[in-house]
Amino acid sequence: MLWISRFSGFFSAAMAVIVLSPSLQSFPPAAAIRSYPSPIFRKAPVVFNNGDECLSSGGVCNPSLVHVAITLDVEYLRGSIAAVNSILQHSICPESVFFHFIVVSEETNLLESLVRSIFPGLKFNIYDFAPETVRGLISSSVRQALEQPLNYARNYLADLLEPCVSRVIYLDSDLVVVDDIAKLWKTSLGSRIIGAPEYCHANFTKYFTGGFWSEERFSGAFRGRKPCYFNTGVMVIDLKKWRRGGYTKRIEKWMEIQRTERIYDLGSLPPFLLVFAGHVAPISHRWNQHGLGGDNVRGSCRDLHPGPVSLLHWSGSGKPWIRLDSKRPCPLDALWTPYDLYRHSH
């Protein structure tokens, strides 16, 4: 098929610091995962070793590491495992990729054992994220899945990760990487705190309520800026500058306002836009072919945006594993399948 041929040559190597968040859809075997050690996922089919050109990796503070942090939730694990698998498959130096898995505390031991069984030798740390950190700040959203506390863990990476980790790529779990992620890792942020693909043609006003735009005390936040929409599922973050500037508190400030003023409707995205839109280091759109999950209600099929593709992102309500298992896949869902390690016998 023509759309498959577009991906020839994309499967190269990768090394990066990445943070992956949980997917926003659950999948049926959640109960079976909790009955671990039953083999819910297959072991990764190959051992991922560094090539001769790779530097020695060492511990978490080794400067040659490319760090990956991922939030994991037993309800939404299948997409996260596929995302990790895709990164490792295309990495020249997979032993130099260090994953940072963020979980809620009651699931720490379960998920740590599960990850070790799927990816033997994987370098990673587990970080407990207390839902109480954000529960009092979360307001209702257009989709209930967007209200889960782990959706907001990206706000706290600078606090959760080791101080020696000064840079990270944040990735959602409903995606796969089909290019050398080292290219993304090497992105220059200049003086900016974060980098992401921007979409300046998008209607930026729709991300906030009419009340927001009618009140200068709110809309004035964008004075002097040229804000553009960006998807927070793919970001390169300078954690050193983030810590120095206290950006977690800046995001929390807008979440507190939202609780009483209702200035937006869409989960964890708008606070990021309020703090960073117009101050984002632009990254090529090839690194976020987003929207493949359709909109936040119907999850309809979507086509690729024009241009080259390095990352496929099923943002929206439709997830590839849900549609595949229900025998109602979209054409592009077949590109996610090679990275799925779930045992369908369960």
Kinemage of the C-alpha trace (Angstrom):
@kinemage 1
@onewidth
@group {chain A} dominant
@subgroup {mainchain}
@vectorlist {calphas} color= white
{ca met a 1} P 0.000 0.000 0.000
{ca leu a 2} L 1.154 3.522 -0.785
{ca trp a 3} L 0.978 4.831 2.770
{ca ile a 4} L 3.189 1.992 3.986
{ca ser a 5} L 5.832 2.695 1.364
{ca arg a 6} L 6.255 6.190 2.784
{ca phe a 7} L 7.983 4.674 5.784
{ca ser a 8} L 10.806 2.908 3.931
{ca gly a 9} L 14.172 3.940 5.294
{ca phe a 10} L 12.783 5.369 8.528
{ca phe a 11} L 13.886 2.517 10.739
{ca ser a 12} L 17.276 3.789 11.848
{ca ala a 13} L 18.939 4.000 15.258
{ca ala a 14} L 18.135 6.154 18.257
{ca met a 15} L 19.501 7.351 21.563
{ca ala a 16} L 17.795 9.904 23.783
{ca val a 17} L 16.488 11.022 27.159
{ca ile a 18} L 12.779 10.578 26.876
{ca val a 19} L 9.821 10.831 29.154
{ca leu a 20} L 6.754 8.897 28.112
{ca ser a 21} L 3.419 9.432 29.704
{ca pro a 22} L 0.640 6.881 30.054
{ca ser a 23} L -1.695 6.513 27.163
{ca leu a 24} L -5.107 8.013 27.606
{ca gln a 25} L -7.067 4.834 26.933
{ca ser a 26} L -7.212 1.663 28.996
{ca phe a 27} L -7.005 -1.824 27.525
{ca pro a 28} L -8.750 -5.004 28.685
{ca pro a 29} L -6.005 -6.927 30.515
{ca ala a 30} L -5.656 -4.527 33.475
{ca ala a 31} L -6.850 -7.215 35.886
{ca ala a 32} L -4.483 -9.745 34.339
{ca ile a 33} L -1.555 -7.359 34.784
{ca arg a 34} L -2.365 -7.125 38.461
{ca ser a 35} L -2.106 -10.937 38.640
{ca tyr a 36} L 1.545 -10.738 37.538
{ca pro a 37} L 3.874 -12.816 37.276
{ca ser a 38} L 1.551 -14.300 34.686
{ca pro a 39} L 3.243 -13.341 31.361
{ca ile a 40} L 0.958 -10.588 30.109
{ca phe a 41} L 3.631 -9.237 27.755
{ca arg a 42} L 6.162 -11.058 25.631
{ca lys a 43} L 9.832 -10.543 26.305
{ca ala a 44} L 11.393 -8.132 23.808
{ca pro a 45} L 12.485 -10.212 20.815
{ca val a 46} L 16.113 -9.054 20.755
{ca val a 47} L 18.806 -8.014 23.218
{ca phe a 48} L 19.539 -4.333 22.739
{ca asn a 49} L 23.326 -3.783 22.826
{ca asn a 50} L 25.386 -0.704 22.070
{ca gly a 51} L 27.277 -0.437 18.825
{ca asp a 52} L 31.051 0.021 18.723
{ca glu a 53} L 30.696 3.769 18.225
{ca cys a 54} L 28.786 4.277 21.507
{ca leu a 55} L 30.339 5.831 24.581
{ca ser a 56} L 30.273 3.956 27.880
{ca ser a 57} L 26.965 4.603 29.587
{ca gly a 58} L 27.533 4.206 33.351
{ca gly a 59} L 25.067 5.381 36.007
{ca val a 60} L 22.220 7.852 35.837
{ca cys a 61} L 24.491 10.903 36.064
{ca asn a 62} L 26.789 9.862 33.214
{ca pro a 63} L 26.789 12.780 30.729
{ca ser a 64} L 26.790 10.443 27.723
{ca leu a 65} L 23.361 9.063 28.612
{ca val a 66} L 20.231 9.904 26.741
{ca his a 67} L 17.549 9.891 29.480
{ca val a 68} L 14.026 8.588 29.050
{ca ala a 69} L 11.288 9.128 31.602
{ca ile a 70} L 7.904 7.439 31.216
{ca thr a 71} L 4.847 7.493 33.403
{ca leu a 72} L 3.395 4.005 33.742
{ca asp a 73} L -0.071 2.965 34.854
{ca val a 74} L -1.334 -0.625 34.859
{ca glu a 75} L -4.538 0.526 33.194
{ca tyr a 76} L -2.730 2.141 30.244
{ca leu a 77} L 0.464 0.121 29.986
{ca arg a 78} L 0.215 -1.445 26.548
{ca gly a 79} L 0.931 1.762 24.668
{ca ser a 80} L 3.853 2.650 26.927
{ca ile a 81} L 5.532 -0.719 26.381
{ca ala a 82} L 5.134 -0.368 22.612
{ca ala a 83} L 6.627 3.134 22.742
{ca val a 84} L 9.686 1.931 24.661
{ca asn a 85} L 10.081 -0.988 22.270
{ca ser a 86} L 10.024 1.349 19.258
{ca ile a 87} L 12.715 3.568 20.774
{ca leu a 88} L 15.013 0.659 21.562
{ca gln a 89} L 14.531 -0.957 18.155
{ca his a 90} L 15.812 2.160 16.403
{ca ser a 91} L 18.620 3.070 18.771
{ca ile a 92} L 22.279 2.756 17.818
{ca cys a 93} L 23.158 2.957 21.507
{ca pro a 94} L 20.233 1.382 23.389
{ca glu a 95} L 22.358 0.723 26.481
{ca ser a 96} L 22.937 4.471 26.660
{ca val a 97} L 19.210 5.182 26.948
{ca phe a 98} L 18.178 5.642 30.571
{ca phe a 99} L 14.443 5.504 31.230
{ca his a 100} L 12.797 7.307 34.142
{ca phe a 101} L 9.477 5.607 34.917
{ca ile a 102} L 7.014 7.618 36.975
{ca val a 103} L 4.276 5.629 38.723
{ca val a 104} L 1.762 5.944 41.533
{ca ser a 105} L 3.264 4.452 44.666
{ca glu a 106} L 0.976 1.432 45.108
{ca glu a 107} L 2.032 0.093 41.684
{ca thr a 108} L 5.799 0.542 41.992
{ca asn a 109} L 6.878 -3.065 42.633
{ca leu a 110} L 4.435 -4.526 40.125
{ca leu a 111} L 5.505 -2.299 37.262
{ca glu a 112} L 9.221 -2.513 38.039
{ca ser a 113} L 9.096 -6.329 37.887
{ca leu a 114} L 7.027 -6.231 34.729
{ca val a 115} L 9.417 -3.903 32.901
{ca arg a 116} L 12.441 -6.003 33.907
{ca ser a 117} L 10.772 -9.136 32.562
{ca ile a 118} L 10.025 -7.513 29.190
{ca phe a 119} L 13.294 -5.618 28.705
{ca pro a 120} L 16.145 -7.466 30.501
{ca gly a 121} L 19.119 -5.190 31.048
{ca leu a 122} L 17.146 -1.994 30.514
{ca lys a 123} L 18.562 0.916 32.490
{ca phe a 124} L 15.850 2.672 34.430
{ca asn a 125} L 14.732 4.135 37.742
{ca ile a 126} L 11.243 4.199 39.250
{ca tyr a 127} L 9.813 7.376 40.758
{ca asp a 128} L 6.735 7.535 42.965
{ca phe a 129} L 4.254 10.244 42.038
{ca ala a 130} L 1.683 11.041 44.719
{ca pro a 131} L -1.736 11.763 43.147
{ca glu a 132} L -2.386 14.160 46.030
{ca thr a 133} L 0.230 16.452 44.479
{ca val a 134} L -2.250 17.560 41.838
{ca arg a 135} L -5.640 16.178 42.862
{ca gly a 136} L -6.661 19.489 44.409
{ca leu a 137} L -5.582 21.338 41.260
{ca ile a 138} L -7.278 19.223 38.574
{ca ser a 139} L -10.526 20.499 37.074
{ca ser a 140} L -13.006 18.634 34.892
{ca ser a 141} L -12.111 18.176 31.223
{ca val a 142} L -13.778 17.244 27.927
{ca arg a 143} L -12.641 13.648 28.448
{ca gln a 144} L -12.374 11.904 31.815
{ca ala a 145} L -9.059 10.252 30.904
{ca leu a 146} L -7.508 13.727 30.718
{ca glu a 147} L -8.256 14.241 34.409
{ca gln a 148} L -6.000 11.415 35.668
{ca pro a 149} L -3.242 12.651 38.030
{ca leu a 150} L -0.429 10.976 36.054
{ca asn a 151} L -1.394 13.170 33.103
{ca tyr a 152} L 0.082 16.017 35.126
{ca ala a 153} L 3.323 14.287 36.109
{ca arg a 154} L 5.066 16.081 33.226
{ca asn a 155} L 4.708 19.263 35.296
{ca tyr a 156} L 6.928 17.772 38.016
{ca leu a 157} L 9.789 16.146 36.093
{ca ala a 158} L 12.275 18.719 37.337
{ca asp a 159} L 11.425 17.744 40.920
{ca leu a 160} L 11.149 13.985 40.401
{ca leu a 161} L 14.278 13.286 38.359
{ca glu a 162} L 17.791 13.394 39.781
{ca pro a 163} L 19.304 16.912 39.899
{ca cys a 164} L 22.102 15.717 37.577
{ca val a 165} L 19.539 15.087 34.819
{ca ser a 166} L 19.524 18.448 33.089
{ca arg a 167} L 17.672 17.614 29.869
{ca val a 168} L 14.851 15.279 28.912
{ca ile a 169} L 12.620 14.402 25.988
{ca tyr a 170} L 9.038 13.990 27.108
{ca leu a 171} L 6.934 11.636 25.002
{ca asp a 172} L 3.382 10.433 25.421
{ca ser a 173} L 2.851 6.676 25.436
{ca asp a 174} L 0.401 6.584 22.522
{ca leu a 175} L 3.128 6.957 19.918
{ca val a 176} L 5.977 5.156 18.199
{ca val a 177} L 9.317 6.504 17.024
{ca val a 178} L 10.307 5.560 13.468
{ca asp a 179} L 13.521 7.537 13.110
{ca asp a 180} L 16.788 8.084 14.969
{ca ile a 181} L 15.697 9.889 18.110
{ca ala a 182} L 19.255 11.138 18.601
{ca lys a 183} L 18.321 13.803 16.045
{ca leu a 184} L 15.578 15.044 18.343
{ca trp a 185} L 17.843 14.810 21.379
{ca lys a 186} L 20.402 17.107 19.756
{ca thr a 187} L 17.849 19.856 19.139
{ca ser a 188} L 19.145 23.263 20.141
{ca leu a 189} L 16.822 25.070 22.533
{ca gly a 190} L 18.841 28.268 22.565
{ca ser a 191} L 17.581 30.374 25.472
{ca arg a 192} L 14.238 28.542 25.641
{ca ile a 193} L 13.069 26.173 28.374
{ca ile a 194} L 11.239 23.751 26.086
{ca gly a 195} L 11.235 22.788 22.424
{ca ala a 196} L 8.316 21.278 20.496
{ca pro a 197} L 6.749 21.226 17.035
{ca glu a 198} L 4.534 24.320 16.800
{ca tyr a 199} L 1.332 24.663 14.770
{ca cys a 200} L 0.793 28.370 14.218
{ca his a 201} L -2.017 27.789 11.692
{ca ala a 202} L -4.214 26.255 14.419
{ca asn a 203} L -6.985 28.334 15.965
{ca phe a 204} L -5.280 29.216 19.223
{ca thr a 205} L -8.337 30.905 20.718
{ca lys a 206} L -10.269 27.615 20.963
{ca tyr a 207} L -8.009 26.326 23.745
{ca phe a 208} L -9.484 28.862 26.171
{ca thr a 209} L -12.989 29.963 27.079
{ca gly a 210} L -14.701 33.157 26.009
{ca gly a 211} L -14.402 34.361 29.579
{ca phe a 212} L -10.623 33.999 29.383
{ca trp a 213} L -10.351 36.142 26.261
{ca ser a 214} L -12.769 38.769 27.548
{ca glu a 215} L -10.758 39.493 30.684
{ca glu a 216} L -7.456 41.297 30.343
{ca arg a 217} L -6.190 39.870 33.627
{ca phe a 218} L -6.166 36.467 31.918
{ca ser a 219} L -5.624 37.097 28.206
{ca gly a 220} L -2.967 39.662 29.045
{ca ala a 221} L -0.668 36.722 29.797
{ca phe a 222} L -0.003 36.581 26.046
{ca arg a 223} L 0.779 40.286 25.664
{ca gly a 224} L 4.041 40.733 23.801
{ca arg a 225} L 4.031 37.109 22.622
{ca lys a 226} L 3.052 35.410 19.385
{ca pro a 227} L 1.551 32.234 20.868
{ca cys a 228} L 1.178 29.098 18.775
{ca tyr a 229} L -0.400 25.777 19.661
{ca phe a 230} L 2.000 22.954 20.481
{ca asn a 231} L 1.230 19.401 21.572
{ca thr a 232} L 2.711 18.613 24.984
{ca gly a 233} L 3.099 14.924 24.095
{ca val a 234} L 6.477 15.600 22.446
{ca met a 235} L 8.771 18.076 24.160
{ca val a 236} L 12.473 18.583 24.739
{ca ile a 237} L 12.872 20.152 28.180
{ca asp a 238} L 15.843 21.944 29.733
{ca leu a 239} L 15.360 20.835 33.335
{ca lys a 240} L 18.184 23.001 34.626
{ca lys a 241} L 16.505 26.177 33.383
{ca trp a 242} L 13.104 24.867 34.464
{ca arg a 243} L 14.309 24.425 38.035
{ca arg a 244} L 16.021 27.780 38.095
{ca gly a 245} L 12.891 29.567 36.836
{ca gly a 246} L 10.399 27.747 39.064
{ca tyr a 247} L 8.193 26.742 36.152
{ca thr a 248} L 6.267 24.093 38.075
{ca lys a 249} L 4.874 26.822 40.333
{ca arg a 250} L 3.971 28.935 37.311
{ca ile a 251} L 1.909 26.087 35.869
{ca glu a 252} L 0.272 25.391 39.223
{ca lys a 253} L -0.732 29.057 39.485
{ca trp a 254} L -2.857 28.770 36.337
{ca met a 255} L -4.344 25.485 37.518
{ca glu a 256} L -5.428 27.218 40.731
{ca ile a 257} L -7.076 30.005 38.723
{ca gln a 258} L -8.853 27.428 36.570
{ca arg a 259} L -10.454 25.841 39.630
{ca thr a 260} L -12.409 29.040 40.346
{ca glu a 261} L -12.598 30.868 36.993
{ca arg a 262} L -12.989 28.075 34.395
{ca ile a 263} L -10.720 29.568 31.735
{ca tyr a 264} L -10.206 26.371 29.683
{ca asp a 265} L -11.689 22.892 29.101
{ca leu a 266} L -8.832 20.659 27.960
{ca gly a 267} L -6.879 18.988 30.766
{ca ser a 268} L -3.156 19.537 31.223
{ca leu a 269} L -2.441 21.337 27.910
{ca pro a 270} L -3.700 24.906 28.528
{ca pro a 271} L -1.465 25.633 31.549
{ca phe a 272} L 1.544 24.747 29.389
{ca leu a 273} L 0.278 27.070 26.659
{ca leu a 274} L -0.220 29.866 29.171
{ca val a 275} L 3.319 29.562 30.474
{ca phe a 276} L 5.251 28.693 27.317
{ca ala a 277} L 3.327 29.500 24.092
{ca gly a 278} L 5.307 32.078 22.167
{ca his a 279} L 8.488 31.064 23.995
{ca val a 280} L 9.022 27.615 22.456
{ca ala a 281} L 12.075 26.506 20.491
{ca pro a 282} L 10.556 25.200 17.231
{ca ile a 283} L 11.150 21.558 16.292
{ca ser a 284} L 10.388 19.999 12.905
{ca his a 285} L 6.814 18.749 12.496
{ca arg a 286} L 8.208 15.345 11.501
{ca trp a 287} L 8.689 14.748 15.234
{ca asn a 288} L 4.985 14.869 16.033
{ca gln a 289} L 2.635 13.460 13.422
{ca his a 290} L -0.129 13.889 15.970
{ca gly a 291} L -3.894 13.498 15.872
{ca leu a 292} L -3.898 9.897 14.596
{ca gly a 293} L -6.356 9.045 17.389
{ca gly a 294} L -8.920 11.464 15.970
{ca asp a 295} L -10.659 14.047 18.130
{ca asn a 296} L -11.394 13.847 21.842
{ca val a 297} L -14.904 12.434 21.295
{ca arg a 298} L -15.232 10.178 18.248
{ca gly a 299} L -11.634 9.028 17.739
{ca ser a 300} L -12.110 8.874 13.981
{ca cys a 301} L -9.430 7.831 11.482
{ca arg a 302} L -6.978 10.469 10.320
{ca asp a 303} L -4.427 10.712 7.536
{ca leu a 304} L -0.810 11.787 7.879
{ca his a 305} L 0.113 15.414 7.555
{ca pro a 306} L 2.195 16.162 4.449
{ca gly a 307} L 5.944 15.762 4.791
{ca pro a 308} L 8.453 13.344 6.327
{ca val a 309} L 7.613 11.331 9.437
{ca ser a 310} L 9.859 10.550 12.407
{ca leu a 311} L 7.231 9.976 15.080
{ca leu a 312} L 3.620 8.741 14.874
{ca his a 313} L 1.338 9.986 17.625
{ca trp a 314} L -2.182 8.660 18.290
{ca ser a 315} L -3.287 11.703 20.281
{ca gly a 316} L -7.058 11.953 20.561
{ca ser a 317} L -9.535 9.420 21.912
{ca gly a 318} L -8.831 6.575 19.456
{ca lys a 319} L -5.901 4.328 20.421
{ca pro a 320} L -4.453 1.749 18.012
{ca trp a 321} L -4.589 -1.221 20.395
{ca ile a 322} L -8.259 -0.557 21.213
{ca arg a 323} L -9.230 -0.299 17.553
{ca leu a 324} L -7.157 -3.309 16.523
{ca asp a 325} L -8.609 -5.537 19.242
{ca ser a 326} L -12.133 -4.442 18.383
{ca lys a 327} L -11.507 -5.359 14.711
{ca arg a 328} L -12.133 -1.756 13.667
{ca pro a 329} L -8.642 -0.446 12.957
{ca cys a 330} L -7.727 2.649 11.023
{ca pro a 331} L -5.190 2.154 8.195
{ca leu a 332} L -2.308 3.783 10.073
{ca asp a 333} L -2.844 1.595 13.149
{ca ala a 334} L -0.935 -1.155 11.317
{ca leu a 335} L 2.227 0.926 11.828
{ca trp a 336} L 1.863 0.581 15.593
{ca thr a 337} L 1.425 -3.215 15.539
{ca pro a 338} L 5.115 -4.250 15.090
{ca tyr a 339} L 5.952 -2.733 18.488
{ca asp a 340} L 3.099 -4.327 20.457
{ca leu a 341} L 4.399 -6.924 22.951
{ca tyr a 342} L 1.063 -7.824 24.524
{ca arg a 343} L 0.238 -11.562 24.652
{ca his a 344} L -3.142 -11.828 22.957
{ca ser a 345} L -3.785 -15.265 24.461
{ca his a 346} L -4.781 -13.378 27.606
